[in-house]
Amino acid sequence: MKKLRQIFRGVIAVGLTIVAVSRAAEAQTVPAEELLLSVDGVVQLAMERSLDLRAAAHGLSEAKKRVSEEWGTILPDVSASASYVRNISPAVSFVPARVFDPTAAEGEFISLQFGADNSWQSAISVQQKLFDARAFIALSAAEQFEQLQVEVVRGRAHDVATRVRVLCYDLLLHSEELRLTERSLDRVRQALTETQAQHEAGMSTSYDVLRLQVELANLEPSLLRSTNAITSTRRQLAVELDLESPHRLRLTDDEALIDTVALADLVVSPATAEDLVLRSRQNRSDLRQLEQTALLRKTDVRSEQTDYLPTVSLFGSWDVQAQQNGSPNFFGDERSRATSKIAGVSMSLPLFSGMQRGARVNQKRAVQRQAETELQVARGRAAAEVRDLAEALAEAAARERGQRL
């Protein structure tokens, strides 16, 4: 008995030492400023800090700028220009002398200087498209592309929220696994210590000791696996939340693993499953993105077809010219300055381009049919996924009832 008491005292001392060392290590690894959040709080933080969602928002901003750019092709185009030329050696032309003197000899020429030492020229021009089908369709395509990017942001937000929520529950589950593994290790260590003491006292066989040693050796890797799983999940959450220190995050929803939802209330009937399929076609982001893509491809076909239509534009300009000899005098005076104003309408109609237009239209139609086919395939897959989820929910409810029994 005295020997057994000494063994138990040694075991207690070793246990207290292990607990103290583990608490000291935990105090060193956990930062002072913890981030305590619920699962919903983590999802909300992901909506604010996710780099993936931020990248999608930049794509939406770029799409909005495209719409503004296309509006610029419809609005008037106003431009101004000005230039100054200093003629170091003005250009000279030769004309027959008989132009000025009929009595001049044949073959005699007179040199004439064109231009002065200083020359100014400025102009303001305005051009307004009256009819350009391609410009209006391009504006419609830009607006559709913006709607597509809006849906991309919405879908990306759903993906981020789903990934973060799954990671949170994985972290809670791995923490629970770690806790259970530690308890199992404590029980096996205690049983091993007692069995070794009994074996020394002749009350137990060496096989019993060996069996517990093997069980302890098998549990230790499980403890390491649970610890690594927690660390890996924290790293993934840190990436999703754009956190530098993964150990800052602490979840407060431990009760989420205990207060389970009554799965029997969520089991859906075949009629309800079909209703879910219909709702998925209306609300799923991936399907709505494919629908917007199909509309965008249809607009591309219409844009290519506009090459068969004419373009009509209204234009006008106001020009000012001036020339002067000697020292520069900006735009001279009234005697050396002249203005001109023009206005008109222009129309352009392509007649023949080597059958390129028809080929481009057929190419866009092929791309449109491809987008429509992809949408049809995606709808079928989405319906199958919803039906599979409904059946999996019924299976989970049955398993939950069996586990309760």
KEKE-3310 file (N, C-alpha, C; in steps of 0.2 Angstrom, whole numbers, plus 5000, padded with zeros to 4 digits):
npx = (5004:5010:5019:5010:5004:5014:5016:5004:5005:5016:5010:5000:5008:5015:5004:5000:5010:5010:4998:5001:5011:5005:4995:5004:5009:4998:4995:5005:5004:4991:4985:4985:4974:4960:4948:4932:4918:4902:4895:4887:4892:4905:4903:4897:4908:4916:4909:4913:4927:4932:4943:4940:4927:4929:4936:4927:4918:4926:4926:4912:4912:4921:4912:4902:4908:4910:4897:4896:4906:4900:4889:4895:4898:4886:4882:4885:4901:4913:4926:4942:4955:4971:4985:5001:5013:5029:5036:5051:5058:5048:5037:5040:5032:5032:5025:5019:5025:5016:5004:5003:5008:5005:5013:5025:5039:5038:5040:5045:5046:5038:5042:5032:5028:5020:5011:5014:5026:5022:5009:4993:4981:4965:4951:4935:4925:4910:4901:4888:4879:4866:4859:4864:4865:4873:4879:4869:4865:4877:4877:4866:4872:4882:4875:4869:4880:4884:4873:4876:4888:4883:4876:4886:4893:4884:4883:4896:4896:4887:4894:4906:4900:4895:4906:4913:4904:4904:4917:4917:4909:4916:4927:4922:4918:4930:4936:4928:4931:4944:4943:4936:4945:4956:4950:4948:4962:4966:4958:4963:4977:4976:4970:4980:4990:4985:4983:4996:5001:4993:4998:5011:5008:5004:4991:4986:4988:5002:4998:4986:4992:5000:4990:4983:4994:4995:4983:4984:4995:4988:4979:4986:4991:4978:4975:4985:4981:4968:4972:4980:4970:4962:4971:4973:4960:4959:4968:4963:4951:4957:4962:4950:4944:4954:4964:4979:4983:4979:4975:4969:4955:4940:4927:4910:4900:4898:4887:4880:4883:4876:4862:4853:4844:4828:4827:4817:4806:4811:4810:4806:4792:4789:4781:4785:4798:4799:4794:4805:4814:4810:4811:4825:4828:4825:4832:4845:4862:4871:4864:4857:4867:4871:4860:4860:4872:4868:4859:4867:4875:4866:4863:4876:4875:4865:4872:4882:4874:4870:4879:4874:4866:4864:4874:4871:4876:4877:4887:4898:4908:4919:4931:4946:4958:4974:4987:5004:5017:5034:5036:5028:5011:4998:4986:4985:4978:4961:4963:4971:4965:4954:4938:4928:4913:4905:4893:4884:4877:4881:4881:4884:4885:4889:4892:4898:4908:4916:4909:4911:4903:4892:4898:4903:4891:4886:4896:4894:4881:4883:4890:4880:4871:4878:4879:4866:4864:4873:4866:4854:4860:4865:4853:4847:4857:4856:4843:4844:4853:4846:4836:4843:4848:4837:4833:4844:4842:4831:4837:4846:4838:4832:4843:4846:4836:4838:4850:4847:4839)
npy = (4994:5006:5008:5009:5021:5030:5029:5035:5048:5052:5052:5061:5073:5073:5076:5088:5096:5095:5101:5114:5117:5117:5127:5138:5138:5140:5153:5160:5158:5163:5178:5194:5203:5197:5192:5191:5183:5178:5165:5172:5184:5183:5180:5192:5201:5195:5200:5213:5213:5204:5200:5194:5197:5211:5212:5208:5219:5229:5225:5228:5242:5245:5241:5251:5262:5259:5261:5275:5278:5274:5282:5294:5292:5295:5308:5326:5329:5340:5350:5359:5368:5375:5384:5390:5396:5400:5407:5405:5405:5409:5400:5400:5402:5400:5408:5411:5426:5432:5432:5443:5453:5455:5458:5452:5442:5425:5411:5417:5419:5424:5426:5422:5425:5416:5417:5424:5431:5427:5415:5411:5400:5394:5384:5378:5364:5355:5340:5330:5315:5310:5298:5283:5267:5257:5264:5266:5253:5248:5255:5249:5236:5239:5243:5231:5223:5229:5225:5211:5211:5216:5205:5196:5201:5199:5185:5181:5186:5177:5165:5168:5170:5157:5149:5154:5152:5138:5135:5141:5132:5120:5123:5124:5110:5104:5109:5103:5089:5089:5092:5080:5070:5074:5071:5057:5053:5057:5048:5036:5037:5038:5025:5017:5020:5015:5002:4998:4999:4989:4978:4978:4975:4962:4960:4961:4958:4957:4959:4967:4979:4981:4982:4994:5003:5002:5008:5021:5025:5025:5035:5047:5052:5056:5066:5075:5077:5083:5095:5100:5101:5111:5122:5123:5127:5139:5146:5147:5154:5166:5170:5172:5182:5192:5193:5196:5189:5173:5167:5176:5176:5170:5160:5161:5153:5140:5133:5130:5118:5110:5114:5108:5109:5105:5093:5085:5094:5101:5093:5090:5088:5079:5088:5101:5100:5102:5115:5121:5119:5127:5140:5140:5142:5155:5162:5158:5163:5159:5154:5166:5174:5167:5169:5183:5184:5177:5186:5197:5191:5190:5204:5207:5201:5209:5221:5218:5217:5230:5236:5235:5246:5264:5278:5294:5311:5327:5341:5355:5370:5383:5394:5403:5413:5420:5431:5438:5450:5453:5457:5445:5447:5443:5434:5445:5460:5467:5468:5459:5447:5433:5425:5410:5400:5385:5372:5357:5341:5324:5308:5290:5275:5259:5249:5237:5225:5214:5202:5201:5206:5198:5186:5190:5192:5179:5172:5179:5174:5161:5161:5166:5155:5145:5151:5150:5137:5133:5139:5131:5119:5122:5125:5112:5105:5112:5110:5096:5096:5103:5094:5083:5088:5090:5076:5072:5079:5073:5061:5065:5069:5057:5050:5058:5055:5042:5042:5049:5039)
npz = (5000:5004:4993:4983:4986:4985:4971:4966:4971:4963:4951:4952:4954:4942:4933:4937:4934:4920:4917:4921:4912:4900:4901:4902:4890:4882:4886:4880:4867:4863:4858:4867:4863:4860:4848:4850:4844:4837:4826:4817:4818:4814:4800:4796:4798:4788:4777:4777:4777:4767:4755:4743:4740:4739:4728:4718:4720:4714:4701:4698:4700:4689:4679:4680:4676:4663:4658:4659:4650:4638:4637:4634:4620:4614:4618:4613:4604:4608:4603:4604:4596:4593:4585:4582:4570:4566:4552:4547:4535:4523:4512:4494:4478:4461:4447:4430:4422:4413:4419:4427:4419:4403:4392:4395:4392:4385:4395:4406:4423:4439:4456:4470:4487:4499:4513:4529:4541:4554:4559:4564:4570:4575:4581:4584:4585:4583:4585:4583:4585:4576:4572:4576:4577:4583:4593:4603:4605:4611:4622:4629:4630:4639:4651:4653:4656:4668:4676:4676:4683:4695:4699:4700:4711:4721:4721:4724:4737:4743:4742:4750:4762:4764:4764:4775:4786:4786:4789:4802:4809:4807:4814:4827:4828:4827:4838:4848:4845:4849:4863:4867:4864:4872:4884:4883:4882:4895:4903:4898:4901:4915:4918:4913:4922:4934:4931:4928:4942:4948:4941:4946:4958:4957:4953:4940:4923:4911:4899:4900:4903:4891:4882:4885:4884:4870:4866:4871:4863:4851:4852:4854:4841:4836:4844:4840:4826:4828:4834:4823:4814:4819:4819:4805:4801:4807:4800:4787:4790:4794:4781:4774:4782:4781:4791:4801:4812:4815:4827:4834:4833:4842:4844:4850:4850:4856:4860:4849:4844:4852:4854:4843:4827:4825:4814:4808:4806:4795:4784:4768:4757:4741:4733:4739:4736:4722:4722:4728:4718:4708:4714:4716:4702:4701:4710:4712:4711:4702:4691:4687:4683:4672:4664:4662:4655:4643:4638:4636:4626:4616:4614:4608:4596:4590:4590:4580:4569:4566:4558:4545:4544:4541:4547:4554:4556:4564:4561:4565:4564:4569:4564:4566:4558:4556:4550:4550:4549:4555:4572:4584:4586:4595:4586:4577:4570:4565:4551:4547:4551:4550:4549:4549:4547:4548:4544:4544:4538:4539:4532:4532:4524:4524:4510:4504:4511:4509:4513:4527:4537:4538:4542:4554:4561:4561:4569:4581:4584:4585:4597:4606:4605:4612:4625:4629:4628:4639:4649:4650:4653:4666:4673:4673:4681:4693:4697:4699:4710:4720:4722:4727:4739:4746:4748:4755:4766:4772:4775:4784:4794:4798:4802:4813:4822:4824:4831:4843:4849)
capx = (5000:5014:5021:5005:5003:5020:5015:4999:5008:5020:5006:4997:5013:5016:4998:5000:5016:5008:4993:5004:5015:5000:4992:5009:5010:4992:4995:5010:5001:4985:4987:4981:4968:4956:4942:4926:4913:4898:4896:4884:4897:4911:4900:4896:4915:4919:4906:4916:4934:4934:4946:4937:4921:4932:4938:4921:4916:4930:4923:4906:4914:4923:4906:4898:4912:4909:4891:4897:4909:4896:4885:4899:4897:4879:4882:4889:4908:4915:4934:4945:4962:4975:4991:5005:5018:5034:5039:5058:5059:5042:5037:5039:5030:5034:5020:5021:5025:5011:4998:5002:5011:5004:5019:5031:5042:5036:5044:5047:5042:5039:5042:5027:5029:5014:5012:5018:5031:5018:5003:4989:4975:4961:4945:4930:4921:4905:4898:4882:4876:4858:4857:4870:4862:4878:4881:4863:4866:4883:4875:4862:4876:4886:4870:4868:4886:4883:4868:4879:4893:4879:4874:4893:4895:4879:4885:4902:4894:4884:4900:4910:4896:4894:4913:4915:4900:4906:4923:4916:4906:4922:4932:4918:4918:4937:4937:4925:4935:4950:4941:4935:4952:4960:4947:4950:4969:4966:4956:4968:4983:4974:4969:4987:4994:4982:4985:5003:5002:4990:5003:5017:5006:5002:4983:4984:4993:5006:4994:4982:4996:5001:4984:4982:4999:4994:4977:4987:4999:4984:4975:4990:4990:4972:4976:4989:4977:4963:4976:4982:4964:4960:4976:4972:4954:4960:4972:4958:4947:4961:4962:4943:4943:4960:4967:4986:4985:4973:4974:4965:4948:4937:4920:4907:4894:4899:4881:4877:4883:4871:4855:4852:4838:4823:4827:4810:4802:4813:4810:4802:4789:4790:4779:4789:4805:4798:4794:4812:4818:4807:4814:4832:4829:4823:4836:4852:4866:4875:4859:4855:4873:4871:4854:4863:4877:4864:4856:4873:4877:4861:4865:4882:4872:4862:4877:4885:4869:4869:4883:4870:4862:4868:4875:4869:4879:4877:4893:4899:4914:4920:4938:4949:4965:4978:4994:5007:5024:5037:5036:5022:5005:4993:4980:4985:4972:4956:4964:4975:4962:4948:4934:4924:4909:4902:4888:4881:4875:4885:4878:4889:4882:4893:4889:4901:4914:4919:4905:4914:4898:4888:4902:4904:4885:4885:4900:4890:4875:4885:4892:4874:4868:4882:4877:4859:4865:4876:4861:4850:4863:4865:4847:4846:4861:4853:4837:4846:4856:4841:4832:4848:4849:4830:4834:4849:4839:4827:4841:4849:4833:4831:4849:4846:4831:4841:4856:4843:4837)
capy = (5000:5012:5009:5012:5028:5034:5029:5039:5054:5054:5053:5068:5078:5074:5079:5095:5099:5095:5106:5121:5119:5118:5134:5143:5138:5143:5160:5162:5157:5167:5185:5198:5206:5192:5194:5186:5184:5173:5163:5177:5190:5181:5181:5200:5203:5193:5204:5219:5213:5199:5202:5191:5201:5217:5211:5208:5226:5233:5224:5232:5249:5246:5241:5257:5267:5258:5264:5282:5279:5273:5288:5299:5292:5298:5315:5329:5329:5347:5350:5365:5367:5381:5383:5396:5394:5405:5405:5407:5406:5408:5397:5404:5399:5403:5409:5414:5433:5435:5432:5450:5458:5452:5459:5449:5436:5418:5407:5422:5418:5429:5422:5425:5423:5414:5417:5429:5428:5424:5413:5409:5396:5391:5381:5375:5360:5351:5334:5326:5309:5310:5291:5278:5261:5254:5267:5265:5246:5248:5258:5244:5231:5241:5242:5223:5221:5231:5221:5205:5212:5216:5198:5193:5203:5195:5178:5181:5187:5171:5161:5170:5169:5150:5146:5157:5149:5131:5135:5142:5126:5116:5125:5122:5103:5101:5110:5098:5083:5090:5091:5073:5067:5075:5067:5050:5052:5057:5042:5030:5038:5036:5018:5014:5021:5011:4995:4996:4998:4983:4973:4977:4971:4955:4960:4962:4954:4962:4960:4973:4985:4982:4985:5001:5007:5003:5012:5027:5027:5027:5041:5053:5055:5059:5073:5080:5078:5088:5101:5103:5103:5118:5127:5124:5130:5146:5150:5148:5159:5172:5172:5175:5189:5197:5194:5194:5183:5168:5165:5181:5174:5166:5159:5161:5149:5133:5130:5129:5111:5106:5116:5106:5111:5099:5091:5083:5100:5104:5088:5093:5083:5080:5095:5106:5100:5105:5122:5124:5119:5133:5146:5140:5145:5162:5166:5156:5168:5156:5154:5173:5176:5164:5172:5190:5182:5175:5192:5200:5188:5192:5211:5207:5200:5215:5226:5217:5218:5237:5238:5236:5253:5270:5283:5301:5315:5334:5344:5362:5372:5390:5394:5409:5413:5427:5431:5445:5450:5456:5454:5442:5450:5437:5435:5452:5465:5466:5468:5452:5441:5431:5420:5406:5396:5380:5368:5352:5334:5319:5301:5285:5269:5254:5245:5230:5224:5207:5197:5201:5208:5192:5181:5192:5191:5172:5171:5181:5170:5154:5162:5166:5148:5142:5154:5148:5130:5132:5140:5126:5113:5124:5124:5105:5103:5115:5106:5090:5098:5104:5087:5079:5091:5088:5069:5072:5082:5068:5056:5067:5069:5050:5048:5061:5052:5036:5044:5051:5033)
capz = (5000:5004:4987:4978:4988:4982:4964:4965:4972:4958:4945:4953:4953:4934:4930:4939:4930:4913:4917:4922:4906:4895:4902:4901:4882:4879:4887:4876:4860:4862:4859:4872:4861:4857:4844:4852:4839:4836:4819:4813:4818:4809:4793:4795:4798:4782:4772:4777:4776:4763:4749:4737:4739:4737:4721:4715:4720:4710:4695:4698:4699:4682:4674:4680:4672:4656:4656:4658:4644:4632:4637:4631:4613:4612:4619:4608:4604:4607:4603:4602:4594:4592:4583:4580:4566:4564:4546:4547:4528:4520:4506:4488:4472:4454:4442:4424:4422:4409:4423:4429:4413:4397:4388:4397:4388:4387:4399:4412:4430:4445:4462:4475:4493:4502:4520:4533:4546:4560:4557:4570:4568:4580:4578:4589:4581:4587:4581:4587:4581:4575:4571:4576:4581:4586:4600:4607:4607:4615:4629:4632:4632:4645:4656:4655:4659:4675:4680:4677:4689:4702:4701:4702:4718:4725:4721:4728:4744:4745:4742:4755:4768:4765:4766:4782:4790:4786:4793:4809:4812:4807:4820:4833:4828:4829:4845:4852:4845:4853:4870:4868:4863:4878:4890:4882:4884:4902:4905:4897:4906:4922:4918:4912:4928:4939:4929:4930:4949:4949:4938:4950:4964:4955:4952:4933:4918:4907:4893:4901:4902:4884:4878:4887:4880:4863:4865:4872:4857:4845:4854:4853:4834:4835:4847:4835:4821:4830:4835:4817:4810:4822:4816:4798:4800:4809:4795:4782:4792:4793:4774:4772:4786:4780:4798:4801:4817:4815:4834:4838:4833:4846:4843:4856:4849:4857:4861:4842:4843:4857:4852:4836:4825:4824:4807:4806:4804:4789:4779:4763:4753:4734:4730:4741:4733:4716:4723:4729:4712:4705:4718:4714:4696:4701:4715:4712:4708:4696:4685:4685:4680:4665:4661:4660:4650:4637:4636:4633:4619:4611:4612:4604:4589:4587:4588:4573:4564:4565:4552:4539:4545:4540:4553:4552:4561:4563:4563:4564:4566:4569:4563:4566:4555:4556:4548:4552:4548:4560:4579:4585:4589:4595:4581:4573:4570:4561:4544:4546:4554:4546:4553:4545:4551:4543:4548:4539:4540:4535:4532:4530:4524:4521:4505:4503:4515:4508:4517:4533:4542:4539:4545:4561:4564:4562:4575:4588:4585:4588:4604:4609:4606:4617:4631:4630:4630:4645:4654:4650:4657:4673:4676:4675:4687:4699:4699:4702:4716:4725:4724:4731:4745:4749:4750:4760:4773:4775:4777:4790:4800:4800:4806:4820:4826:4827:4836:4849:4852)
cpx = (5004:5017:5016:5003:5008:5019:5010:5001:5012:5016:5003:5002:5015:5010:4998:5005:5013:5003:4996:5008:5010:4997:4997:5009:5004:4992:5000:5008:4995:4986:4982:4974:4964:4950:4936:4920:4908:4899:4893:4889:4903:4909:4900:4903:4918:4916:4910:4924:4936:4937:4943:4931:4923:4934:4932:4918:4920:4928:4917:4908:4917:4917:4902:4902:4911:4902:4892:4901:4905:4891:4888:4899:4891:4879:4886:4897:4910:4923:4936:4952:4965:4982:4995:5011:5022:5037:5046:5060:5052:5042:5036:5037:5031:5028:5022:5020:5019:5004:4997:5004:5010:5009:5025:5033:5039:5042:5047:5043:5043:5038:5037:5028:5022:5015:5016:5023:5028:5011:5000:4983:4971:4954:4941:4925:4916:4902:4893:4879:4869:4856:4863:4867:4867:4880:4875:4864:4872:4881:4871:4866:4880:4881:4869:4874:4886:4879:4872:4884:4889:4878:4881:4894:4890:4881:4891:4901:4891:4890:4904:4906:4896:4901:4915:4911:4902:4913:4922:4913:4912:4926:4928:4919:4925:4939:4934:4928:4941:4949:4940:4941:4956:4957:4949:4957:4969:4964:4960:4974:4982:4973:4976:4991:4991:4983:4992:5004:4999:4995:5009:5015:5003:4994:4981:4990:4997:5002:4989:4986:4998:4995:4982:4988:4998:4988:4979:4991:4994:4980:4980:4991:4984:4972:4980:4985:4971:4966:4978:4976:4962:4965:4974:4965:4955:4963:4967:4953:4950:4961:4956:4942:4949:4963:4974:4987:4979:4971:4970:4957:4946:4930:4916:4900:4895:4892:4877:4878:4879:4864:4854:4845:4834:4823:4820:4806:4804:4813:4804:4798:4791:4788:4783:4796:4804:4797:4801:4816:4816:4810:4821:4833:4828:4829:4843:4856:4869:4870:4857:4861:4873:4865:4857:4868:4874:4861:4862:4875:4872:4862:4871:4879:4869:4867:4881:4880:4868:4874:4880:4866:4867:4869:4874:4872:4878:4883:4893:4905:4915:4928:4940:4956:4968:4985:4997:5014:5027:5036:5029:5017:5000:4987:4980:4980:4966:4957:4968:4972:4956:4945:4930:4920:4906:4898:4885:4879:4878:4881:4883:4885:4887:4890:4892:4908:4917:4915:4908:4908:4894:4892:4903:4897:4884:4890:4896:4884:4877:4887:4885:4871:4872:4880:4871:4860:4868:4871:4856:4853:4863:4859:4845:4850:4858:4847:4839:4850:4851:4837:4837:4848:4842:4831:4839:4847:4835:4831:4844:4844:4832:4837:4849:4841:4834:4847:4853:4841:4843)
cpy = (5006:5013:5012:5019:5033:5035:5035:5047:5057:5055:5060:5074:5079:5077:5086:5099:5100:5100:5113:5122:5120:5125:5139:5143:5141:5151:5163:5163:5162:5174:5189:5201:5201:5195:5189:5188:5178:5171:5169:5183:5189:5182:5188:5203:5201:5198:5211:5219:5208:5202:5200:5195:5208:5217:5211:5215:5230:5231:5227:5239:5250:5245:5247:5262:5266:5261:5271:5283:5279:5279:5294:5298:5294:5305:5319:5329:5336:5347:5357:5364:5374:5380:5389:5393:5401:5403:5409:5409:5404:5405:5401:5399:5403:5403:5412:5422:5436:5435:5440:5455:5454:5453:5456:5443:5430:5415:5411:5420:5423:5425:5426:5421:5422:5414:5422:5426:5424:5421:5409:5405:5393:5389:5378:5371:5356:5346:5331:5321:5309:5302:5287:5272:5258:5257:5266:5257:5245:5250:5253:5238:5233:5241:5235:5221:5223:5227:5214:5206:5213:5209:5194:5195:5199:5188:5177:5182:5181:5166:5162:5168:5161:5147:5148:5153:5141:5131:5136:5135:5120:5117:5123:5114:5101:5103:5105:5091:5083:5089:5084:5069:5068:5071:5060:5049:5052:5051:5036:5031:5035:5028:5014:5014:5016:5003:4993:4995:4991:4977:4972:4974:4964:4955:4961:4959:4960:4964:4966:4979:4987:4985:4992:5006:5008:5008:5019:5030:5028:5033:5048:5056:5058:5066:5078:5081:5083:5095:5104:5105:5110:5123:5129:5128:5138:5150:5151:5154:5166:5175:5175:5181:5194:5198:5192:5189:5179:5167:5170:5179:5169:5166:5158:5157:5142:5129:5128:5122:5107:5108:5115:5108:5104:5097:5089:5088:5103:5099:5090:5087:5084:5086:5101:5106:5103:5113:5125:5124:5126:5140:5146:5143:5153:5166:5164:5161:5165:5156:5161:5176:5174:5167:5179:5189:5181:5182:5197:5198:5190:5200:5211:5206:5206:5221:5225:5218:5226:5240:5238:5243:5259:5274:5290:5305:5322:5337:5352:5364:5380:5391:5402:5409:5420:5426:5438:5444:5454:5453:5451:5446:5445:5438:5442:5456:5463:5465:5462:5446:5440:5426:5416:5401:5391:5375:5363:5345:5329:5312:5296:5279:5264:5249:5238:5230:5217:5202:5196:5202:5201:5187:5183:5191:5183:5169:5173:5176:5163:5155:5162:5159:5144:5144:5151:5140:5129:5134:5135:5120:5115:5123:5117:5103:5106:5112:5099:5091:5099:5098:5083:5082:5090:5081:5068:5074:5077:5062:5058:5067:5062:5048:5051:5058:5045:5037:5046:5044:5029)
cpz = (5000:4997:4982:4980:4985:4974:4962:4966:4966:4952:4946:4952:4945:4931:4931:4935:4922:4912:4917:4915:4900:4895:4901:4893:4879:4880:4883:4869:4858:4863:4864:4869:4857:4853:4845:4848:4839:4828:4815:4813:4814:4802:4792:4794:4791:4776:4772:4775:4770:4756:4742:4735:4737:4730:4716:4714:4715:4702:4693:4696:4691:4677:4674:4676:4665:4653:4655:4652:4638:4632:4633:4623:4610:4613:4614:4610:4603:4608:4601:4600:4592:4590:4581:4576:4565:4558:4546:4540:4524:4514:4500:4483:4466:4450:4436:4425:4418:4413:4426:4424:4407:4392:4390:4393:4390:4390:4405:4418:4435:4451:4467:4481:4496:4509:4523:4538:4552:4557:4563:4567:4574:4577:4584:4584:4586:4582:4586:4582:4582:4575:4571:4580:4585:4593:4605:4610:4612:4622:4632:4634:4638:4651:4658:4658:4666:4679:4681:4683:4695:4704:4703:4709:4723:4726:4725:4735:4747:4746:4748:4762:4770:4767:4773:4787:4791:4790:4800:4812:4812:4813:4826:4834:4830:4836:4850:4851:4849:4861:4872:4868:4869:4884:4889:4884:4892:4905:4904:4901:4913:4923:4917:4919:4934:4937:4930:4937:4951:4947:4943:4957:4963:4954:4945:4929:4914:4901:4894:4900:4895:4880:4879:4884:4873:4861:4866:4866:4851:4846:4853:4846:4833:4838:4843:4829:4822:4831:4828:4813:4813:4819:4809:4797:4802:4803:4789:4784:4792:4786:4772:4776:4785:4787:4798:4806:4817:4822:4838:4838:4838:4845:4850:4856:4850:4858:4854:4841:4847:4855:4845:4834:4824:4816:4804:4803:4797:4783:4774:4759:4745:4731:4732:4738:4726:4716:4724:4723:4708:4708:4716:4707:4696:4705:4715:4708:4701:4690:4683:4682:4673:4661:4658:4655:4643:4634:4633:4627:4614:4609:4607:4596:4586:4586:4582:4568:4562:4560:4545:4539:4544:4547:4550:4558:4559:4565:4561:4567:4565:4569:4563:4563:4555:4554:4549:4551:4554:4567:4580:4588:4589:4591:4578:4575:4566:4554:4542:4549:4550:4550:4548:4549:4545:4547:4542:4542:4536:4537:4529:4530:4520:4516:4504:4507:4514:4512:4524:4539:4543:4543:4553:4565:4566:4568:4581:4589:4588:4596:4609:4610:4611:4624:4633:4632:4637:4651:4655:4654:4664:4676:4678:4681:4693:4701:4702:4709:4722:4727:4728:4738:4749:4752:4755:4767:4776:4778:4784:4796:4802:4804:4813:4824:4829:4832:4843:4853:4855)
residu = (MET:LYS:LYS:LEU:ARG:GLN:ILE:PHE:ARG:GLY:VAL:ILE:ALA:VAL:GLY:LEU:THR:ILE:VAL:ALA:VAL:SER:ARG:ALA:ALA:GLU:ALA:GLN:THR:VAL:PRO:ALA:GLU:GLU:LEU:LEU:LEU:SER:VAL:ASP:GLY:VAL:VAL:GLN:LEU:ALA:MET:GLU:ARG:SER:LEU:ASP:LEU:ARG:ALA:ALA:ALA:HIS:GLY:LEU:SER:GLU:ALA:LYS:LYS:ARG:VAL:SER:GLU:GLU:TRP:GLY:THR:ILE:LEU:PRO:ASP:VAL:SER:ALA:SER:ALA:SER:TYR:VAL:ARG:ASN:ILE:SER:PRO:ALA:VAL:SER:PHE:VAL:PRO:ALA:ARG:VAL:PHE:ASP:PRO:THR:ALA:ALA:GLU:GLY:GLU:PHE:ILE:SER:LEU:GLN:PHE:GLY:ALA:ASP:ASN:SER:TRP:GLN:SER:ALA:ILE:SER:VAL:GLN:GLN:LYS:LEU:PHE:ASP:ALA:ARG:ALA:PHE:ILE:ALA:LEU:SER:ALA:ALA:GLU:GLN:PHE:GLU:GLN:LEU:GLN:VAL:GLU:VAL:VAL:ARG:GLY:ARG:ALA:HIS:ASP:VAL:ALA:THR:ARG:VAL:ARG:VAL:LEU:CYS:TYR:ASP:LEU:LEU:LEU:HIS:SER:GLU:GLU:LEU:ARG:LEU:THR:GLU:ARG:SER:LEU:ASP:ARG:VAL:ARG:GLN:ALA:LEU:THR:GLU:THR:GLN:ALA:GLN:HIS:GLU:ALA:GLY:MET:SER:THR:SER:TYR:ASP:VAL:LEU:ARG:LEU:GLN:VAL:GLU:LEU:ALA:ASN:LEU:GLU:PRO:SER:LEU:LEU:ARG:SER:THR:ASN:ALA:ILE:THR:SER:THR:ARG:ARG:GLN:LEU:ALA:VAL:GLU:LEU:ASP:LEU:GLU:SER:PRO:HIS:ARG:LEU:ARG:LEU:THR:ASP:ASP:GLU:ALA:LEU:ILE:ASP:THR:VAL:ALA:LEU:ALA:ASP:LEU:VAL:VAL:SER:PRO:ALA:THR:ALA:GLU:ASP:LEU:VAL:LEU:ARG:SER:ARG:GLN:ASN:ARG:SER:ASP:LEU:ARG:GLN:LEU:GLU:GLN:THR:ALA:LEU:LEU:ARG:LYS:THR:ASP:VAL:ARG:SER:GLU:GLN:THR:ASP:TYR:LEU:PRO:THR:VAL:SER:LEU:PHE:GLY:SER:TRP:ASP:VAL:GLN:ALA:GLN:GLN:ASN:GLY:SER:PRO:ASN:PHE:PHE:GLY:ASP:GLU:ARG:SER:ARG:ALA:THR:SER:LYS:ILE:ALA:GLY:VAL:SER:MET:SER:LEU:PRO:LEU:PHE:SER:GLY:MET:GLN:ARG:GLY:ALA:ARG:VAL:ASN:GLN:LYS:ARG:ALA:VAL:GLN:ARG:GLN:ALA:GLU:THR:GLU:LEU:GLN:VAL:ALA:ARG:GLY:ARG:ALA:ALA:ALA:GLU:VAL:ARG:ASP:LEU:ALA:GLU:ALA:LEU:ALA:GLU:ALA:ALA:ALA:ARG:GLU:ARG:GLY:GLN:ARG:LEU)
# end
